[in-house]
Structure formats: C-alpha cells, structure tokens
Amino acid sequence: MAQRLRVRYAKRGRLRFTSHRDISRAVERAVRRADVPVAFSAGFSPHPRISYVGAVAPTGVASEAEYLEIGVTRTCDPDRLRIALDTSLPTGLDVLDVVEAGTGSLADRLECSAWEMRLPEADPALARVAVERFTTTERIEVERLTKKGPRRFDAREAVLSLEVIERTETTAGQASSQPCVILRMVVRHATPAVRPDDVLTGLRLVADFAPPVPPEVTRLAQGPLDVHTGKPTDPFDLDRDITRGGETEPVGPYIGGDL
C-alpha cells in the first residue's frame, strides 16, 4: 500500500434509505469503474482496503458527513480521485472531499456530530417548551432495542446543544403554508451512541412532545469539537496542514495512471 486516502461523502435523497451494506457494495463497484488502484488485504480471501470510519448514519437518515479510507497501490491525486469516484457512484451518493491521510487516527477526530431534524406540522410552541425542559433536565433515560436486546441509557448528557428553528413551508401546488419545526443539535459521540431519535424520545418523556409525522433527519457535520463554538470542525484540516503545508492544491508530482 503506497498511500491512504480519506474520503468524505454524502448520502442524500432516496439513497438515505439504502443500507450500509448496499452502500459499501456501491463504493466497491465505483472503485472498480473509476480504475482506482485499490490495495487488497493478504490471505486466503483478499478484500479491498476500504474501511468506514466512525458510526455510519442509520438507514433512513441523510448525511453530509460520512467518512471512509481507501488504501491504494500507487500515489494518486486526491482531487482527481474525488472526481472519478463521484462520477462512478449513483446520484445521491456524492463524494465531497478527498485528502491524503496524515498521521493520527481519523476515528479519534470524530468527537461529535451536528444534526438537523425537520418536524413538519409540529407545533412550534410545544417544541420550544419541550426543548427547554430537555436542556434543563439533568438525566433523561431512554430505551432502545439493540442487537443485544433492549438497553436503557442517558440521552441527555451527550447532547451539547439543542435549539428550535421555526419555518413556514409552502407545498408545490398548494396555496396554504404549513409550519415546520427544525431541531438542530450537537451530540457528543459516546457509547452507546445517542441518536436524534433518542433525543426525540427524550422530548416525549419530559414534555409529551411527539411530532404528527415522521421526522426528516440529516447529519450536517462530524469532527473534532470546537470548544469556542460548541460545533464540530473539519476533521481533514490536520491532514491538509501536514500533507499540503496548508495550501489548497496538492504539492509535488503524483505518479501513476490517470489518478
């Protein structure tokens, strides 16, 4: 393996309902179509050196910040690889950024996630009351069914911030407007992971708040926690500083094929 590349990709639109297994298969096919010189593991059953970093967004949840690493057998231009891989993937799986891996573990940098939860037709006043009660409550125990059975855990401690945004949306072809409550939250990564649906369960427990229709959830970002803003920063910043000296363009020649 001559180089490791770190990839940020998005899961959008209908592809948010795609399982992680199907996404990994789509990525492997795209790597072949793009002629990426991917490295393979040794042993009786070699497999491509593609690893997914951090907790992937659950099925049914969109994301603008999913991460994976690819090992290649020759040095590649990250920007050219991004274009080739993005072109080879279906619409809705979009490659947003590729950098050469620097030192350190990418997984260790993914400390928190920023989430957006859209709640069409929800009552804004009830949402504000529920959020206030949630944030002022010290501990909120929720229960979720896991692979090992039902598990109870605190959904409050990991939530670093939670705010309500009220919008009015007009559906195409309709004259009337519908209220839409948007919850934005920053959640620290913990074990077990606290997901947006756990926060929604907590809101129901503390204030009997339940949206009338299923929520639309998107992960907006994940990365190191900025203690000043309380939000995640770009986990690729350190890689860019190490491998490119802080420049936006690759430094030095790249060898190999088209990539």
N, C-alpha and C positions, 0 to 999 in steps of 0.2 A: 504494500500500500504506500503510494508516494505522497498522498495528500488527503486531508479530511476537509470536507466542505459542509458548512452548516446552512440549512435551508429554512426559511420562514415561508409558510404557505397559508392560504385562506380556504375555508370551507363555507361556501355561500349558496344561497338559493335552495333549490330542491336537494342538492347534494348534502345538506345538513342532515338528511335522513339516512345517509349512507353509513354503514357500519365501519368501524376502524379496520376490520379485516378486508373489506372491499376496497377501502382507500389504499391500504398497503399493496394490494394486488394492482390497483391502477397505477401507483407510483412505480412499481417494478416494471410494468409494461411500458410506461413512459420513459423510463431509463433506457430500456432496450431500443425503443423507437428513436430516441434522441442520440443514440450511439454514445452514451456516457461510458467511459472506460471504468466501470464499477469493479471494485475488487471483490473477491469471493473468499469465504472462510475456507479453512483447510478441513480435512476429514472425509469421511465416507459420503456424506451428503452436503456438499458445499452450498452455501446460500449467499446472496449478495449482501455486502456490508452496508446495510441501510438500517439505521436504528432511530426509533422515535423517542424524542426527549420530553420528559415531563408527563403530566397527566393529560391525555388527549381529551378534547371536548366530547361530552356524551352524545350518543346518537340523538338526532333531533335538535341539536344545538349548533348554531352557526359560530364561526370563529374567524377572526382576522389575525390570529397569532398562534399557529401551530408550528412545531419545530421538529426537524429530523436532521440526521447527519449521514453523509454518504462518504465512503472511502473509495478512492479511485487509484488506478494503477499508474497514471501519469498526471503531471501537473496540468490543471485546467484553469481557464479564465472564468472566475465566478460569474461575471455578468453575462458572458456568452452561454454558460451552462444554464443560468436562470432563464434566458430567452428560449433555449432549446427545450428545456424541461417543461416550461409553461405552455409552449406550443403543443407539446405531445400529450398534455393532460386534458381531460374533458372540461368544458366550461363549468365553472363553479368550484373547481379545484385549481386555484391560482397561485403560482409561485411569485412571491412578493420580493424576496431578498435572498441573496446567497453570498456568503463570505467564507474565506479560508479560515479554518479553525485555528485559533491561537492556543495559548496554554490555559490550563484550568478546565473544569467541567462545566459544560453548558447547563446541565441539570441543576447544579448548585446555584446558578444565577436566577433561576426561575422561582423567585421567592413569593410572588403574589400575582393575582390576576385582576384585571378590571373587567367588569361585566355590565351589560345593559339588558334589562328585562322590560319588554314592552307589554303593557296590560291594556289591550283595547277594551273600551266600555267600562273600565273600572272607575269608581268614584274617587276623585282626587282628594276630597276632604277626608274620607275614610283612610286613604293611603297615607296621608300625612300623619294622621293620628297613630296609625299602626307603626310607621317608621319611627316616630318619636318614642313610642313605648318600647319598641325593639331596641333602640340605641341606649335607652336609659335602664334597661334590664341587664343585670349582671350576668345571668346564666339562663340559657334557653335550651332545654333538652329536646331533641327531635329523634325520631326513629326512622331508619331507612333499611330496606331489605337489601342485604349484600349477598355475595356468593356464599358466605358462611352463615347466612340466616339473618334475622332482624338484629340491628345494632343501634344502641342509643348513644348519643354524643351531644356535646355542647355546640350549638350552631352560632352562638353569639361571639365567643372570644376571637375567632378568626376574622370576623368582619371588621375591617379597619375604618370603613366609611360607608354610609348608605344615605342616599338623597333621593328626593322625589322631583321629577320634572313633569309639568303638565303641558300637554299639547292638544290641539284640536285638529282632527284629520277629516278630510272630505274624500269619500269613496268615489271613484270614477263613475259617472253616470247618475250620481245622486246629488240632490240639492242640499240635503241636510248634512250636518257635520257631527261627528262622534268624538267624545272626549277620549284621549289616550293617555294613560299614566305611564311614565317611564321611570323605572328604578335603576339608578346607577350605583354600583358598589365596587369596592376594592376588598378582596378577600385574600388573606394570607394563606399560603399553601401549608396544610397540616395533615396529620394522619389521625383519623380518616379525613379525606378531603371534604371541605364544606362547599357544597354546590349551590347555585342560585335557587334550585327547587327546595333545598333545605332552608334557605332564608325565607322563602315564601311560606313554607310550613311553619317557621317561627312566627311570622307575621300573623298567621291564622291562630296560633296558640295564644299570643299575647293580646290580640285585638280583634279576633274573629274576622280578620280581613281575608277574603278569598275572591279573586277575580272571576267574572262571569264566564270568560272564555279562556282557553289555554294560553299561557304566555309565550311570547317570541323572545328567545334568549340568544344573545351574541356575546362571545368573548372578544373584547376590544383589544386587549393587550395582556402580556405577561412578561415578567422580567424582574430585575432587582428592584427592591423598594427604595424609592427616594424619600428620605426621612423629612425633607423640607416640604415637598408637595403631597406626600402621602399616596403617590401613584407609582405604578411600575415604569421603569425606564427601559430603553432598548438594550436587550442582552447582548447584541452584537457590537456594541460600542467598544468594548475591550478588544475584541478581535480586530476591528478596524484600526485601532490605535497601535496594536502590536504588528500586524502584518502589512499595513499600508502607511504607517507613520502619520496617521490622522488625515491622509488625503482621501478624496472620494474616488479616485481612479487607481487601478492596480499599478504597482511599481515593479519594474523589471520585466523581462521577457517571459512568456509562457511557452512551453514546448508541447508537442503532441499534435493531435489532429485538429479538426475544426474548433474544438472546445479549448 
